């Protein structure tokens, strides 16, 4: 029998990389990305917990600062709570004095020079000895001298103004415009039968280091501005019958400026009293030019705020009146001035005819 030839098995050849056969080979499947395991059994969660924590921290921080701000505001707005701090603590406690509605802080009054500026009458009158009541009574009442007293700077202390107006004398009130109680004091003075003046702020030599206050007449103003300001101040205060200057050591020495002032006074039928804050004042010449009733201050009663000095100035005022027939003094709403006047008025009335502005 013929033997069957055995055929060798066919070799399977794998295509080499980079050959055309390899490119035709079936593409390999990409392995699926591995799933991330989470704490909830493998399911993916949104990162909400981090955001929530941040919100809670922000809310707590904001709340803390709001509470702190409210606490600070409460302490600042309620300083009286400081009084509740126990005395055993070492923190010094300053008691808060409640503000009195009837009294407000006022600016400086007149700028007094070191040596008082004397009027013409005062300069020619020596400080003679006080006359006894018996000598004074020998004169008929209509022959006794006239003394006028003006109290300047009303407008900041209502209680003190009421006490001055209650004095048994015809004191004249000079009210500062734009002060706290200028209108109320002027109305009260008119009700009590007292004369009311405008205490007109004017520029001092010390300006702008010292400000005469709102409504002042300044050298930097134009004539129209100055006249308008003066008219506005007069209109503010009801019942005004005259004007005197508050400060004004510069303005009263300026001829054109004072002429403008007196044109207004002439039209409105008002008199002028020169406070004589400077010896170089030209007020009297302007008054003569415009034929405006005029007077000048003889004595500042409270140039020095001491009882003995005020009493001496009152005596000098009466001496001037006894020599010249009349005299004019200016005081201020000080407590000491009120107390001295209250004690001295009964004796003064025995020596003078009237206490008024002449």
LINRASUL-V561053 format. One record per residue. N is the residue number from 1. RES is the residue in one letter. SS is DSSP state (2 for helix, 1 for strand, 0 for the rest). D_LAST is the distance of its C-alpha to the last C-alpha in Angstrom with 1 decimal. Layout:
N_RES_SS_D_LAST ; N_RES_SS_D_LAST
This chain:
1_X_0_178.1 ; 2_X_0_175.7 ; 3_X_0_172.6 ; 4_X_0_169.3 ; 5_X_0_167.0 ; 6_X_0_163.7 ; 7_X_0_160.7 ; 8_X_0_157.9 ; 9_X_0_154.5 ; 10_X_0_152.0 ; 11_X_0_149.3 ; 12_X_0_145.8 ; 13_X_0_143.7 ; 14_X_0_139.9 ; 15_X_0_138.1 ; 16_X_0_136.6 ; 17_X_0_133.0 ; 18_X_0_131.7 ; 19_X_0_134.8 ; 20_X_2_134.8 ; 21_X_2_136.4 ; 22_X_2_133.6 ; 23_X_2_131.1 ; 24_X_2_133.0 ; 25_X_0_133.0 ; 26_X_0_131.0 ; 27_X_0_127.3 ; 28_X_0_126.4 ; 29_X_0_124.0 ; 30_X_0_120.7 ; 31_X_0_120.0 ; 32_X_0_117.3 ; 33_X_0_114.2 ; 34_X_0_114.1 ; 35_X_0_111.8 ; 36_X_0_109.0 ; 37_X_0_109.2 ; 38_X_0_106.1 ; 39_X_0_105.4 ; 40_X_0_105.8 ; 41_X_0_109.4 ; 42_X_0_109.4 ; 43_X_0_106.9 ; 44_X_0_104.1 ; 45_X_0_100.5 ; 46_X_0_97.1 ; 47_X_0_94.9 ; 48_X_2_92.4 ; 49_X_2_92.1 ; 50_X_2_90.4 ; 51_X_2_87.9 ; 52_X_2_87.1 ; 53_X_2_86.6 ; 54_X_2_84.2 ; 55_X_2_82.2 ; 56_X_2_82.0 ; 57_X_2_80.8 ; 58_X_2_78.1 ; 59_X_2_76.9 ; 60_X_2_76.8 ; 61_X_2_74.9 ; 62_X_2_72.4 ; 63_X_2_71.9 ; 64_X_2_71.4 ; 65_X_2_68.6 ; 66_X_2_67.0 ; 67_X_2_67.0 ; 68_X_2_65.7 ; 69_X_2_62.9 ; 70_X_2_61.9 ; 71_X_2_62.0 ; 72_X_2_59.7 ; 73_X_2_57.3 ; 74_X_2_57.3 ; 75_X_2_56.6 ; 76_X_2_53.7 ; 77_X_2_52.1 ; 78_X_0_52.7 ; 79_X_2_51.7 ; 80_X_2_51.5 ; 81_X_2_55.3 ; 82_X_2_55.2 ; 83_X_2_54.5 ; 84_X_2_57.9 ; 85_X_0_59.7 ; 86_X_0_61.7 ; 87_X_0_60.6 ; 88_X_0_64.1 ; 89_X_0_63.6 ; 90_X_0_62.4 ; 91_X_0_59.8 ; 92_X_0_56.3 ; 93_X_0_54.2 ; 94_X_0_50.5 ; 95_X_0_48.7 ; 96_X_0_46.4 ; 97_X_0_43.1 ; 98_X_0_42.1 ; 99_X_0_39.0 ; 100_X_0_36.1 ; 101_X_0_34.9 ; 102_X_0_31.4 ; 103_X_1_31.0 ; 104_X_0_31.7 ; 105_X_0_32.1 ; 106_X_0_29.0 ; 107_X_0_28.9 ; 108_X_0_27.7 ; 109_X_0_24.0 ; 110_X_0_22.5 ; 111_X_0_25.2 ; 112_X_0_24.5 ; 113_X_0_26.3 ; 114_X_0_28.6 ; 115_X_0_26.5 ; 116_X_0_22.7 ; 117_X_0_21.0 ; 118_X_0_18.9 ; 119_X_0_15.9 ; 120_X_2_16.6 ; 121_X_2_14.8 ; 122_X_2_16.6 ; 123_X_2_19.8 ; 124_X_0_19.9 ; 125_X_0_19.3 ; 126_X_0_22.4 ; 127_X_0_22.6 ; 128_X_0_23.4 ; 129_X_0_25.1 ; 130_X_0_23.4 ; 131_X_0_23.2 ; 132_X_0_25.4 ; 133_X_2_24.2 ; 134_X_2_26.4 ; 135_X_2_24.6 ; 136_X_2_21.2 ; 137_X_2_22.5 ; 138_X_0_23.8 ; 139_X_0_20.4 ; 140_X_0_19.5 ; 141_X_2_16.7 ; 142_X_2_14.7 ; 143_X_2_15.2 ; 144_X_0_14.0 ; 145_X_1_11.1 ; 146_X_1_7.8 ; 147_X_1_8.1 ; 148_X_1_6.7 ; 149_X_1_9.9 ; 150_X_1_11.0 ; 151_X_1_14.7 ; 152_X_1_16.5 ; 153_X_1_19.9 ; 154_X_1_20.3 ; 155_X_0_23.5 ; 156_X_0_26.6 ; 157_X_1_26.7 ; 158_X_2_26.4 ; 159_X_2_27.4 ; 160_X_2_24.8 ; 161_X_2_22.1 ; 162_X_2_23.3 ; 163_X_2_23.2 ; 164_X_2_19.6 ; 165_X_2_18.7 ; 166_X_0_20.9 ; 167_X_0_19.1 ; 168_X_0_17.9 ; 169_X_0_14.1 ; 170_X_0_11.3 ; 171_X_0_11.6 ; 172_X_1_10.8 ; 173_X_1_14.1 ; 174_X_1_14.9 ; 175_X_1_18.4 ; 176_X_0_21.2 ; 177_X_0_23.2 ; 178_X_0_26.9 ; 179_X_0_26.5 ; 180_X_0_28.7 ; 181_X_0_26.4 ; 182_X_2_23.5 ; 183_X_2_24.3 ; 184_X_2_25.0 ; 185_X_2_21.9 ; 186_X_2_19.7 ; 187_X_2_21.8 ; 188_X_2_21.7 ; 189_X_2_17.9 ; 190_X_2_17.7 ; 191_X_2_20.5 ; 192_X_0_18.8 ; 193_X_0_15.7 ; 194_X_0_13.5 ; 195_X_0_11.3 ; 196_X_1_13.5 ; 197_X_1_13.2 ; 198_X_1_16.3 ; 199_X_1_17.1 ; 200_X_1_19.4 ; 201_X_1_22.4 ; 202_X_1_23.4 ; 203_X_0_26.5 ; 204_X_0_26.7 ; 205_X_0_29.4 ; 206_X_0_31.4 ; 207_X_0_31.9 ; 208_X_0_34.3 ; 209_X_0_35.1 ; 210_X_0_31.6 ; 211_X_0_30.6 ; 212_X_0_26.9 ; 213_X_0_28.1 ; 214_X_0_28.8 ; 215_X_0_26.9 ; 216_X_0_26.1 ; 217_X_1_25.8 ; 218_X_0_28.8 ; 219_X_0_30.3 ; 220_X_0_33.6 ; 221_X_0_32.2 ; 222_X_0_33.0 ; 223_X_2_30.2 ; 224_X_2_31.2 ; 225_X_2_31.0 ; 226_X_2_27.6 ; 227_X_2_26.2 ; 228_X_2_28.1 ; 229_X_2_26.9 ; 230_X_2_23.2 ; 231_X_2_23.7 ; 232_X_2_25.8 ; 233_X_2_23.2 ; 234_X_2_20.5 ; 235_X_2_23.3 ; 236_X_2_24.1 ; 237_X_0_21.0 ; 238_X_0_20.6 ; 239_X_0_17.3 ; 240_X_1_15.4 ; 241_X_1_12.1 ; 242_X_1_11.4 ; 243_X_1_13.5 ; 244_X_1_13.7 ; 245_X_1_17.1 ; 246_X_1_19.7 ; 247_X_1_22.0 ; 248_X_0_22.5 ; 249_X_0_23.8 ; 250_X_0_26.2 ; 251_X_2_24.5 ; 252_X_2_21.5 ; 253_X_2_24.1 ; 254_X_0_25.9 ; 255_X_2_25.1 ; 256_X_2_26.8 ; 257_X_2_25.4 ; 258_X_2_21.7 ; 259_X_2_22.6 ; 260_X_2_23.9 ; 261_X_2_20.8 ; 262_X_2_18.7 ; 263_X_2_21.4 ; 264_X_2_20.8 ; 265_X_2_17.0 ; 266_X_2_17.7 ; 267_X_2_20.4 ; 268_X_2_18.5 ; 269_X_0_15.3 ; 270_X_0_13.0 ; 271_X_1_10.2 ; 272_X_1_11.2 ; 273_X_1_10.2 ; 274_X_1_13.3 ; 275_X_0_14.7 ; 276_X_0_17.0 ; 277_X_0_20.3 ; 278_X_0_22.1 ; 279_X_0_21.9 ; 280_X_0_23.4 ; 281_X_0_20.5 ; 282_X_0_20.5 ; 283_X_2_17.2 ; 284_X_2_15.7 ; 285_X_2_18.9 ; 286_X_2_19.0 ; 287_X_2_15.5 ; 288_X_2_16.8 ; 289_X_2_20.0 ; 290_X_2_18.8 ; 291_X_0_15.9 ; 292_X_0_13.4 ; 293_X_0_9.6 ; 294_X_1_9.3 ; 295_X_1_8.0 ; 296_X_1_10.6 ; 297_X_0_11.7 ; 298_X_0_12.9 ; 299_X_1_15.1 ; 300_X_1_17.0 ; 301_X_0_17.8 ; 302_X_0_21.0 ; 303_X_0_22.4 ; 304_X_0_25.5 ; 305_X_0_26.1 ; 306_X_0_27.6 ; 307_X_2_26.6 ; 308_X_2_27.1 ; 309_X_2_25.0 ; 310_X_2_22.0 ; 311_X_2_22.3 ; 312_X_2_22.5 ; 313_X_2_19.4 ; 314_X_2_17.4 ; 315_X_2_19.0 ; 316_X_2_18.1 ; 317_X_2_14.4 ; 318_X_2_14.7 ; 319_X_2_16.9 ; 320_X_2_14.5 ; 321_X_2_11.9 ; 322_X_2_15.0 ; 323_X_2_16.1 ; 324_X_2_13.1 ; 325_X_0_11.0 ; 326_X_1_8.2 ; 327_X_1_8.8 ; 328_X_1_8.4 ; 329_X_1_11.6 ; 330_X_1_13.4 ; 331_X_1_16.4 ; 332_X_1_19.1 ; 333_X_0_21.2 ; 334_X_0_23.9 ; 335_X_2_25.9 ; 336_X_2_25.6 ; 337_X_2_21.8 ; 338_X_2_21.9 ; 339_X_2_24.6 ; 340_X_2_22.8 ; 341_X_2_19.5 ; 342_X_2_21.7 ; 343_X_2_23.5 ; 344_X_2_20.8 ; 345_X_2_18.2 ; 346_X_2_20.4 ; 347_X_2_20.6 ; 348_X_2_16.9 ; 349_X_2_16.2 ; 350_X_2_18.6 ; 351_X_2_16.8 ; 352_X_1_13.1 ; 353_X_1_11.8 ; 354_X_1_9.7 ; 355_X_1_9.1 ; 356_X_0_6.1 ; 357_X_0_3.8 ; 358_X_0_0.0
